[in-house]
Amino acid sequence: MNVDEERQFREFVAARSRSLLHSAYLLTGDWEQGRDLLQTALAATARRWSKLRDRQQPEVYVRRAMYHAQVDRFRLLGWGRETVTDTLPDQPAGQASDWADTVVQRQDIMAALRRLPKRQRAVIVLRYFEDRPDTEIAAILGVAQGTVRSQTHKALVSLRTALAEAGPSVASPCTASGRGVIA
């Protein structure tokens, strides 16, 4: 790409990237994936910019590239990842969970959750109990998405540590009293 073509490409990106990003979001359903999709399509367009015949319609080429990249991404990532089984992976086969153990586990989890700092607790509740994505959590808490991710990581490390210290009642559903006594 020569200097003039590069200038034209940069002007095109500056003028149309917002609209293209909205289309990418609609294709993926996620802003981050939409940004990745748009970058992939723009990189493909940049490689072919000097060969595009109709410089009046580069947006059509980019939109087509986004669509094809999304279809390829869906084919690669969407299929073959789930495995159908007869038993749930959370519950070891042949072991019935005692309700007393469940109550003790829940108490240990809630105690560990209460020990978290307020922001970490809010992130965990919004993500795992309300099933909200990072963007919504960031908007609700008034923080950046990176903060949401870092607070999630720190909270999960703290919870894992606290639950490991709580003993086998949380780690193993096969204890009778919830305090490490095997049934």
C-alpha positions in Angstrom: 0.0 0.0 0.0 1.5 3.4 -1.0 1.2 6.6 1.0 -1.9 7.8 -0.8 -3.7 4.5 -0.4 -2.8 4.4 3.3 -4.2 7.9 3.7 -7.5 6.8 2.0 -7.7 3.7 4.1 -7.2 5.7 7.4 -9.8 8.2 6.3 -12.2 5.4 5.6 -11.6 3.8 9.0 -12.0 7.1 10.8 -15.3 7.9 9.0 -17.0 4.5 9.1 -15.6 2.6 12.1 -18.4 3.6 14.5 -21.1 2.3 12.1 -19.1 -0.8 11.3 -18.6 -1.5 15.1 -22.3 -1.3 15.6 -22.8 -3.9 12.9 -20.1 -6.1 14.3 -21.8 -5.9 17.7 -25.1 -7.0 16.2 -23.4 -9.9 14.5 -21.6 -11.1 17.6 -23.9 -9.9 20.4 -20.9 -8.7 22.4 -18.9 -5.5 22.2 -15.5 -7.1 22.8 -16.1 -9.8 20.2 -17.5 -7.1 17.9 -14.3 -5.1 18.2 -12.3 -8.2 17.4 -14.5 -9.0 14.5 -14.1 -5.5 13.1 -10.4 -5.5 13.5 -10.2 -8.8 11.7 -12.3 -7.5 8.8 -10.3 -4.2 8.6 -7.0 -6.1 8.6 -8.3 -8.2 5.7 -9.5 -5.0 3.9 -6.1 -3.2 4.5 -4.3 -6.1 2.8 -6.6 -5.9 -0.2 -7.0 -2.1 -0.3 -4.8 -1.5 -3.3 -6.7 -4.3 -5.3 -10.2 -3.1 -4.5 -11.7 -2.0 -7.8 -14.5 0.2 -6.6 -13.1 2.7 -4.0 -16.5 4.2 -3.7 -17.8 1.0 -2.0 -15.2 -0.2 0.5 -17.8 -0.5 3.2 -19.5 -3.2 1.4 -16.3 -5.2 1.3 -15.7 -4.7 5.0 -19.2 -5.7 5.9 -18.9 -8.8 3.7 -15.5 -9.6 5.4 -17.1 -9.2 8.8 -20.0 -11.5 8.0 -17.7 -14.2 6.6 -15.3 -13.9 9.5 -18.2 -14.2 12.0 -19.5 -17.3 10.1 -16.1 -18.9 10.2 -15.7 -18.0 13.9 -19.1 -19.5 14.7 -18.2 -22.7 12.8 -14.8 -23.0 14.6 -16.0 -22.1 18.1 -19.6 -23.1 18.2 -19.6 -26.7 17.3 -18.2 -29.7 19.1 -17.6 -28.1 22.5 -20.4 -29.7 24.4 -20.5 -33.3 25.4 -23.8 -35.0 26.3 -23.5 -37.3 29.3 -25.9 -39.3 31.5 -24.5 -37.9 34.8 -23.8 -34.4 35.9 -20.1 -33.6 36.2 -20.7 -31.7 39.5 -21.8 -34.8 41.4 -19.5 -37.8 41.6 -21.3 -40.9 40.3 -22.8 -43.1 43.0 -22.6 -40.6 45.8 -25.7 -38.9 47.2 -25.1 -35.6 48.8 -26.3 -35.2 52.4 -28.6 -32.2 53.0 -26.7 -31.4 56.2 -23.5 -31.2 54.2 -25.2 -28.8 51.7 -26.3 -26.5 54.6 -22.8 -26.5 56.0 -21.3 -25.8 52.6 -23.7 -23.0 52.0 -22.8 -21.4 55.4 -19.1 -21.7 54.7 -19.6 -20.1 51.3 -21.7 -17.2 52.7 -19.1 -16.6 55.4 -16.3 -16.5 52.9 -18.4 -14.2 50.7 -19.1 -11.8 53.6 -15.3 -11.5 54.3 -14.7 -10.2 50.8 -14.3 -6.4 50.3 -17.5 -4.7 49.2 -16.5 -4.2 45.5 -15.2 -7.8 45.2 -18.4 -9.1 46.8 -20.6 -7.0 44.5 -18.7 -8.3 41.4 -19.1 -11.9 42.5 -22.8 -11.4 43.2 -23.5 -9.7 39.9 -21.5 -12.1 37.8 -22.3 -15.5 39.4 -25.6 -15.0 41.1 -27.2 -12.6 38.7 -25.3 -13.9 35.6 -24.5 -10.4 34.3 -21.7 -9.7 31.7 -18.6 -7.6 32.5 -20.1 -4.6 30.6 -23.2 -4.5 32.7 -21.3 -5.0 35.9 -19.0 -2.2 35.0 -21.9 0.1 34.3 -23.7 -0.8 37.5 -20.6 -0.3 39.7 -19.4 2.7 37.7 -15.9 1.1 37.1 -14.0 0.0 34.0 -14.4 -3.5 32.7 -10.7 -4.2 33.5 -11.5 -3.4 37.1 -14.4 -5.8 37.0 -12.1 -8.6 35.7 -9.3 -7.9 38.2 -11.8 -7.7 41.1 -13.3 -11.0 40.0 -9.9 -12.6 39.9 -8.9 -11.3 43.3 -12.3 -12.4 44.8 -12.1 -15.9 43.4 -8.5 -16.3 44.8 -9.7 -15.1 48.2 -12.8 -17.4 48.1 -10.7 -20.4 47.1 -8.3 -19.8 49.9 -11.0 -19.3 52.5 -12.9 -22.4 51.3 -9.8 -24.5 51.3 -9.1 -23.4 54.9 -12.7 -24.2 55.8 -11.9 -27.8 55.3 -13.2 -30.7 53.4 -16.9 -29.8 54.0 -16.8 -27.3 51.1 -14.4 -29.2 48.9 -16.0 -32.6 49.2 -19.8 -33.3 49.3 -19.3 -36.7 50.8 -18.7 -35.8 54.5 -21.3 -36.6 57.1 -21.0 -33.6 59.4 -19.4 -31.1 57.1 -16.3 -31.1 59.3 -14.2 -33.8 57.7 -15.7 -36.9 59.2 -16.2 -39.5 56.4 -19.6 -41.2 56.5 
